[in-house]
Amino acid sequence: MGGRPFLPDGLPVIDRVPEHDNAFAATGHGMLGVTLGAGDRAPLGRVYAHRPPSRGTHAVPLRPGVLGEAPGLP
């Protein structure tokens, strides 16, 4: 099945992809991606609408260095 992406702090990444206004990321749920991914609709909708996160939303913005360095990429 492949790897399950997650960050060291366990929080997902829900944000726009830098330098791409029409691309979004909702990742980092680890082994619970299918289960927790459905809950990304509200936070991702707020990102899409340029609104601040709701109170109680626990997610990490997608910024350089958040996901670390990908091996083999420039």
C-alpha positions in Angstrom: 0.0 0.0 0.0 2.9 2.4 0.3 4.0 4.9 2.9 1.6 6.9 5.0 2.7 10.6 5.2 2.7 12.3 8.5 4.7 15.0 10.3 6.7 14.6 13.4 4.2 16.5 15.5 1.3 14.4 14.1 -0.7 17.4 12.8 -1.9 17.3 9.2 -1.0 19.9 6.5 -4.0 21.8 5.1 -3.1 24.8 2.9 -2.5 26.1 -0.5 0.6 24.8 -2.3 3.1 27.7 -2.5 3.5 29.3 -5.9 0.4 27.5 -7.2 -2.8 29.4 -6.5 -5.1 26.6 -7.8 -3.4 23.7 -5.9 -4.2 22.6 -2.4 -2.7 20.1 0.0 -4.6 18.1 2.7 -2.1 15.5 3.8 -0.3 14.1 6.8 -3.0 12.0 8.4 -0.7 9.0 8.5 -2.5 5.6 8.7 -5.8 7.3 9.3 -5.9 9.2 6.1 -9.1 7.8 4.7 -10.8 8.1 8.0 -9.7 11.6 8.9 -9.5 13.0 5.3 -13.2 13.5 5.2 -12.9 16.1 8.1 -10.6 18.2 5.9 -13.5 19.6 3.9 -14.3 22.5 6.3 -10.7 23.6 6.9 -9.8 23.2 3.2 -12.9 25.2 2.3 -11.7 28.1 4.5 -8.3 28.0 2.9 -9.9 28.1 -0.6 -12.1 31.1 0.5 -9.0 32.9 1.9 -10.6 32.8 5.4 -8.6 32.2 8.6 -8.8 28.8 10.3 -11.7 28.0 12.6 -11.1 28.0 16.3 -9.9 24.6 17.3 -8.5 23.7 13.9 -5.2 21.9 14.3 -3.3 21.9 11.1 0.1 23.0 9.9 0.4 25.6 7.0 2.3 24.2 4.0 5.5 26.3 4.1 9.1 25.5 3.0 10.6 23.0 5.4 7.4 21.7 6.9 7.6 18.5 4.9 11.4 18.3 5.0 13.5 17.5 2.1 12.4 15.0 -0.5 15.3 12.7 -1.5 16.3 12.9 -5.1 14.6 16.2 -5.8 16.5 19.4 -6.6 
